[in-house]
């Protein structure tokens, strides 16, 4: 079997997330699988490295699939980009060892969150950022970031339904930069729970607005109570930007 790795970009605005949902055709995974199935004439399943939520975007989602045919990387890339919707692009196809697994081999992931922090809306970025009208205190937010760094139980910062799997994750870094009206928050870690990045960002926003003290974050983490966290940031501002293997 030939194992191919895909590097994928997509605007997640009109989709119900990455993961295929039953018979729904409104997912990124479903769209790509449908085109691959047409290409080879048999049902193909792809493995994604990150199950991005509904409305979340990706600059470098990684997936892999296996087929028996000896198709070239260029043939696969051209076919996918010809028949996929224009809001999904395959930017690279690579033949990889058969044991490569997009999810299990991922060592760390990096997400970017964009906040438009001006009193007026940005008509060109309203689908790709969250609008916060009141000026955010970046110094407070950076202080809040420090409490998330390291290995913690992130139960309070996730909407994950399963209680059987470990809720412990390690955050390597959180960086905040201001750029022409935008506040960009970059979060890098070994993995993320369902809605985890959006809940972290939501809490940092409340810290920046003076609604939560940064010093309260450790006790929120320790409580493991989801009701303790700040509002969840909107999906539109979140991007999967990098995966390292």
C-alpha positions, 0 to 999 in steps of 0.5 A: 500500500502507498501512504500519502501525506496531505498538507491542507488549507481551508476556510472552515466558515461553512463547514461543521468541522474537520471530522466526518459526521455520519452522512453529512457532506458538510465536513472537510474530511468528508469533502476530501474523502469523496473526491479521493473515492471518485479518483480511485473508484473505491471508498477512501478514508483519511486520517487527520492530525487535528479535529478542528471545530466547526468554523475553525480554519487551517493553514497546515492541516495534515492528513494521510491516506493509503491506496494500492495504486501507484499514483504520483504526488502531482497526479493526486494534488492536481486531481484534488484541487480540480474537484474540491471546493475553492475554500479547500486547497491541497498545498502539498502531497508527499509519499511517506513510509507506510507506518506514518500516521497523521494523528499518532505521529504528531509531536506538537501543534500550533494554533493562532487566534486573531482578535480585531481590537478596535471600536469599529468592525473590520468588514474584510476580516469579520469571518476570520477574527473575533471582534472585541470593541473595548481595548484589551490590556496586553500586559494583563493578558501576557501575565495570564499566559504564564499560568497556562505554560507547562503540564496541567489538567485542562478539564476546566478549559475543555468541552470534551465529553469523554471522561475516560481519556486523560485531560492532561496536556502540556502547553509549550508557549503562548505568545501575544502580539499586536499588529495593525489593530489585531491582537494575535495569540499563538498557542503551541502545545503537545495536543489540545482538547475539544474547544481548549484553545478557544476557552483559553483565549476566552479567559485571556480576553476576560483578563484583558478586559479586567473581568478576571484576575490573571492570578485566578487562573491556577485555581481555575485549572485546579478546580476542573470546573468548566463553569469557572472559565471565561467565555469561549472565543468564537470559532472564526478567529482560530487557525491551525497553523503548524504541526510538527512530527 
